[in-house]
Amino acid sequence: MQSPLGKAKILAEIHNRLKPGGKFISHELLATDKEEQIHAELARVIRVNSTPLSEYNWIAAFATAGLQVDKCQTDSMNLLNLGRIFQDEGFFNTTRIFWNILTQRDIRNRVLEIHQVFHKYQHELGYIILCAVAQ
């Protein structure tokens, strides 16, 4: 959830803290297409400067910081998917989340906006897990 400059600073600091050969694992937002459009809409609805990158651009950002990506895995985004929420949060927390959404208009409107963006870009937005080694 950082700008490209923020990502570069964080990755450089991670590299500086790792011993040569040290490993770093990260879970990030992936844009398989339409990076700029997705970034603009996510930044608007999530209200942070989230900047999903393509797999190629993530690997390049890691390389610029001196981190060689050893493995990566990508898949589609399942945030705000009801089944996934139950899996991640459990019954009690999911019930609490939905209670807050139902009873608090500002939260409800924000979640609906985020859901609309996720749905709009369901074929272009996903996640990437990267395992990198410090050089």
N, C-alpha and C positions, 0 to 999 in steps of 0.2 A: 504494500500500500504506500509506495514511495514514488516520487518523480524519478526520472532517469539519473539525475544528479544525486539524489538521495540514495538510490540503489548503488551507484558507483562508490559513494562514501562508505556505506555499510559493508559492501563486499570487500573493499580495500581494508577496512578495519578488521574484518574477519580474517582475511589473509594475514594481516600483521600479527594476529593473536595465535595463529596456528603454527605449529612446528612444521618444517618441511615433511611432506608425506601425510600431514594431518588431514582428516576428512571433515567435511561440512555437508550437512543435508538440509535442504530447504524445500518448502512447499509453497508454490507461487501461483498467481493467476496467469493463464495462458490465453493468448489471442491467436487463433489459427488464421485469421483474416481480419481486416478492418480495424487494425490496432488503434488508429487515431480516433475513429468514431466511438469505439467501445470505451477508450480512455475518457473522452469528453463526457459521455453519458454516465459512466460510473462515477466520475468525479462529481458530477452534478447531484446524483441521487444519494451516493454514500457519504458525500461531503468530506472526502479526503482525496488526496491526489493519487488515487490508485491507477497504476499504469501497467496493464497486462502487456506482456511482450510475446512475440512468437518464440518458438523453440530455438530457432537460429539466433535471435537477438538475446535470449537468456544465456545461451552458451557463450556468445560473444561478450556479454557483460561480465560473466564469470571469468573468462579468459583475460580480459582487460585488467582485472583485479589480481591476476596471478593464480587463479583457481582453474584447474583443468577438470571439466566435467567428465566423470568416469562412467556414470550411468544416469539415465533419465527415463521417466515414465510419464505419459500424458493420458488424460481421459477427459470426458465431458464434465461439465459443472453440475453438481447436484444440490447446491445450496438452495434453501427454501423449497426443497422437495419434501413433501410430508413424510414419506417413508424414511428418508435420510435424516430428517429432524428427529424422529423417534429413535432411530438407530444411534445417532450421535448424542442426544440429550436425555433419552429415557422418557418414560411416561410422565413422571412428575414434572420435570422441567419443561417438557413439551406442552403440557397442560398450562403451566404458568406463563409460558411464552404466548400461547394463543389467548389466554385470558387478558394479558396486557394488550395484545393486538386488538381484541374485540372491545375493550373498555377504554382505550386511550386513542383518540382520533389522530393525534400527531404521529404516534408510533404506527398506527394502522396505515395512514397515508404514505409514510416513508417506506414501510415494508412493501406496500403495493407498488410503489414506484420502482423500488429495487427489483421486485419480482418481474415487472414489465420489461425492464432492461435485460434481465437474465433470460427471459422468454424470447425477446426480440433477437438476441444474439446466441440462442441456444446451440446453433451449429458452429459458431465462431469462438465461443468462450468456454474455457475449460480450466484444468489445473495441470501443473507440471511439478514433478518431484525431481530434484536434481541432487546427485551425490557428486561432490567435487573434492579434488585433492590439491592441497597447497603445493605450489612449485617452489 
